[in-house]
């Protein structure tokens, strides 16, 4: 495939570089869009179906679980058959399942369609990061990853606010119709997309799936995978517990909840931009290490002051949101840089591991019962300490060239 002097592969007649980056960002945002848009409606959905918060929360937890499992299927498949056909098949399933969620008649029906929605949406996430590796090289790739991350985390800021403003005019069913329409827009982008994979694997599907094991045998990749996946434990614990902390714990309305949620999401948006600025003045190794230290400090602040009120909680958590997001471009770049081949499998494992660890956080935070604020702070401290220790060990053992 032809390459331009700056390392970008130039075969994108219909979308262009900007259009491709926007499409990749939208595909990468399928997880936050599919969860955060209806977060303000979670307590009300439990009342509508007459079920407990634990059962309602299964629509979140099982979504993340099956999204993770779907990644393991679609990633190797995209290495074998190409990014575009996998994307179009997955989006078709996502659109149909989103429509099914909108017409669900009981909680178990909704859970079933959420599982199908997760499997379909995971195809989008599986190919998105792989396409960045397919098309961009070197410093340009790291910059694109940061840009995509910035665009992706806009969705956690916008989605709850949009959901809260929609709820007075529609029910939670209308939110799932909106997700179906987002899937349609992505599908149109997928039709315009030209295949990005430079070369396809020639083995059987079983052999392609076994490439996941080959990638995991790379000690540099696997050690980074564990460290950066732990960050998701804290971030998704917040996503899972936020509506209950703000609406039940602090007695806020759905609209005020969305505003406070958006305040923390500002940190997610600014994180990758902050990383790009810091990377001009400091090494990647020191930036990431400092990010983990900040996570620990923010967790302590949440434990000590988070129960003082919604503003105190949001401000205490803000540094963790900011630096947890800031380390992601560096982590994604380093992990992809460990693999010259099997890009789809590597991207799959990055996304899957992040969601598995994140799902664990979503469960762990509710083990604290009514002390969700303290639990969230404790998870940030524990994740920050584990990440910092792992990052230090990787550097000392020379597993990765920073």
N, C-alpha and C positions, 0 to 999 in steps of 0.2 A: 504494500500500500504506500502511495506517495506521501512524502513528508515535506513540510515547509521548513525553512531555515531555523525557525524558532522551536522546532520540535513538534508542532501540532500536525496531525494528519488531516489533510484537506480533501474531504470527499463529501462535504455536507452542503449540497446544492440547495435544499429546500429550507432547512432550519437555520443554517449559518452557525457560527460559534455562539453567538448570544442566545439564539433560539435553542440550541442544544443544551447550554448551561441552564436556561430556564426550565426546560423539560426535565433535565436530570434533577434539579432542585425540587420540582413538583413531585417527581416519582419518589425521591428520597423522603418527602414530607408525608407520605401515605400513613405512616404510623401516627405522628401527632395529629394529623387531620382526622384520622379515623377514630381517635380517642378523645382529643381535647374539645372537639366541636360539641360533643354531647355531655361533657363533664357537668355543666350547670344543670342538666336535666336528670342526673343520676338519682338524687334523693326523690324527685317527683316521679321517676319511673318506678322506683320501689313502691311508692304509694299507689300508683296506677295498677300495678300487677298484684298488689297486696302481699309482697314478699319482703324479706329482711334485706338490710344493706349488704350483708355477706353474699347473698344469692345474686343481688343486682350487680355486685362487683365482679361476679364471674364473667359478665359480658366484657369486662376489661382484661381480667387475668387470663381467660382462655383465648382471647384475641391475641395477646402477646405470645402465649405458648404455641398456638398453631401458626402464627406468623413466623416464629422461629423455626418450626418444623418445615414449613413451606419453603423457607430459604434454602434448607439443605437439599430440597428437591430441585428447585428452579435454577440455583447457581450452576451446578454441574451440567444441567440440561442446556443452559445458555452457552456454555463452552462447547457443547457438542453440536447444537443446532443454530446458534446465533442469538444475539440479544433481542432482535426485533420480533421474531415469531413467538418467543417466550413471553415477551412483554404484552403482545396483543392477546394471546390466550389468557394470560393472567388478568388483564384488565376486563376482558369479557366476563369472567367469573366474578370479579369484584363488583362490576356494575349490576349484574343480576342479583348478587347476594345483598347489596345495599338496598335494592328495591324490595327484596324479601324482608329485610329488617324493618322497613317502613310499614309493612302490612302485617307484622307479627301479631298474633292474637294472645300469646302468653309468654312468660319469661323463658321457657324452655325452647320455644320456637325462635325467639330472638337470639338466644345463645347459639342455637344451631346455625342460623344465618350469619351470626358474627364469626363463627368458626370458618364458614365458607368465604366470608369477606376477608378474613385474615389470610387464608391460603391464596386467594386471588391477588390481594394487595402485596403479598410477599414477593411475587414475581417482579413487581415494579421496583422494590427496594433491592432485590437481588441483582438486577441488571444496571441500576443507576450508578453505583460506585465502580462497577466493572467498566462502564463506559468511560468514566474519567480516566482510568488507567489505559484503556484502549486508545484514547484520542490525544491525551496530553502527557507531556514528559517533564521531568526535572522540576525546577522552581515553578514553572508554569502550572504543573499539576498541583503543587501545594497551594498556590494562589487560588486555583479553581476550587479546590476542596474547601478552602476558607470561605470563598464567595458562596458556594453551594450551602455550606453550613449556616452562613448568615441568612441566606434566603429561606432555608429550611426552618430555622427556629423562629422566623416571623409567624409561622403557622400556630405555634403554641400561644403566641401573644394575641393573634387575631381571632383564632378559632373560638376560644371561650367567650370572648366579647361578642362575636357574631352570634354564637349560640344563645347567649343571654338576651341579646336584642331580638332574636327571632322568636324566642319562646312566648312572648306576649301575643304574637300574631299567628303562631303555629304551635303544634305539639312537638314532642320528641320525634314523631314520625317524619315531620318536615325536615328535621336535621339529617335524617338518613337519606331523604330524597336529594338533599344538597350534596351529600357524599356521592350519590350515584351520578349527579351532574358533573362533579369534579372528575369522576372516573371517565365520563364521556369526553371531557376536554382532553384528558391525558391520552385517551384512545386516538383522538384526532392527531395529537402530536406523535403518537406511535406510528400512525399511518404515514406521516410525513418523514419519519426517521429513516435514514439510510443505515444499513448494517455497519456497526463500528468495529466488530471483532476482526483483528488483523489475520488470524488463522484459527481454524476450528480444530478441536480434538477429533481424532479419527477412530477412537475405540468405541466399544459398546457403551450403553448407558450404565451398565454395572461398573465397567472400568472407569467411566467418567466420575461416578459416585465415589469410587475408591480414591480418587485424587484428593478428596477431602482429608483422608488419612495421611497422604503424602505431604500435604501442606502442613498438617499438624506436627509432623516429625521435624519440621524446621524449628530449632530451639529459639531462634531470634523472633520469629513470627509468633510462636505460641506464648512466649513470655510476655511480649507486648500485648497480645490478645487478652490475657488474663488481667493485666494491669489496667488497661483502658476500658475493659468491660466492667470492671468494678465501679467505675464512675457512674455507670447507668443504674447501679443498685440504689444510689442516693437520689438521682434525678427522677427515676420512675416511681420511687417510693413517694416523692412529693406529688407527682401526677395522680397517683392512686388515692392519696389521703387528702389532697387539697380541698376538694369540695366539702368534705366532712369537717375539716378543721375550720374553714371559713364560715360555712353555712350553719353547721350544727354547733361547733365549738364557740365561734364568735358571733353567732346569730345574725349573719349578714344575708342580704337578699342575693338572688342569683346574679343581678346586675353588678352589685358591689363586689361580689366574689370574683366576677370576671375581671374587674379593674385591678384587684389585688393580685390575681393570678398573672395578669399582664405585666405588672410591675416586676415580678420575678422573671418573666419571659424577656423583658428588656435586657436583662443580664445575659440571657441565652443569645440574643441577637447581637449584642455588643462583643461577646466573647471572641468569636473568630476575627473580628475587625481588630480587637485589642491584640490578639496574637500576631497578626500581620505587622502591626506597628512595633510591637516588642521585638519581633524577629529581626528587625533592622538594627537593634541596639544590643541584643543579648543572644546567647546561644539557645538552641532548641532545648538542650538538656536542662539549663537553668530555669527557663520559662516553665517547663512542665513541672519540675520539682517545686518551684514556688507556687504553682497552681494547686498542688496537692496540700501544701502547707496552709494555704488560704482555706481550702475545704475543711481542714481540721479546725481552724480557728472559727470559721462560720458555724460549724456544728456545735462548738462549745457555746457560742453566743445564743444559738437557738435554744439549747438546753437551759441556759441561765435566764434569758429574757423573752423567749418566744411566747410565753403565756401572758405577757403583759398587755397584749392587744394585737389586732390584726396588722397594724402598721409596724409595731415592734417585731413581730414575727417575720413579715415580708422583708424588712430592712436587714434583720439578722441573717436571713437566708440568702439575700442578694449576692454577697461575695462568692458563696459556693456556686450559685447559678452562673455567675460571670466566669469564674476560673474553670469550673467544670466544663463549660462550653469552649473556653479558650484553648484547652489542651487537646480538643478533639481533632482539629486539622493536623497537628503534629503527629498524633497517634495514627490517624488514617494514612498519612503519607509514609510514615515509617513502616507500618505493617504491609502496605502494598509494595513498598520498596524491597521487602525481603523476598518477594516472589517474582521471578522473571516470566514464569508461565503460570498456568492455572489461575488466571486472574479472577474468573467467575467463582471458583471455589474459595479463593482467598476472601473476596468480597462477601460471599455467603457466610463464611465463618465469622467475619467481623460483625456483620449485622446480627447473625443468629446468637453469637455469644453475648453481645450487648443486650439483646432482648431477654435471653435466659437469665442473666444476672439481674437485669431490671425487673423481671417478673418475680425473682426471689425477694427483691426489695419491696415490691408491692404487697407481698404476703407478710414479710417480716414486720413492716410498720404497723400492721393491724394486730400483731401479737402484743403490742403495748396497750391494748384495750382503749380506755378513755384518755390515755396519755400520748396521743398521737404526735403532739408538738415535740415533747421530749424524745419520743421514739425516732422522729425524723432527724432531730439533732444528733442523737446517738449513732444513727446509721451513717450520717455524714462524717462524723469523727472516725468511726471504724473503717469506712471505705477510704477516707483520706490517709489514715495511718497505713493501711494495707497497700495502697497505691504507692505511697512514698517509699516504703520498705522495698517493694518490688522494683520500682524505678531505680533505686540506689543499687540494688543487687544486679540488675541488668547492666548498669554502667561499670560496676566493679569487675564483673566477670567478662566484660567485653563481648557480650552476646550480639550487640547491635552497634553499628557505627552511627553516631549522632550527627 
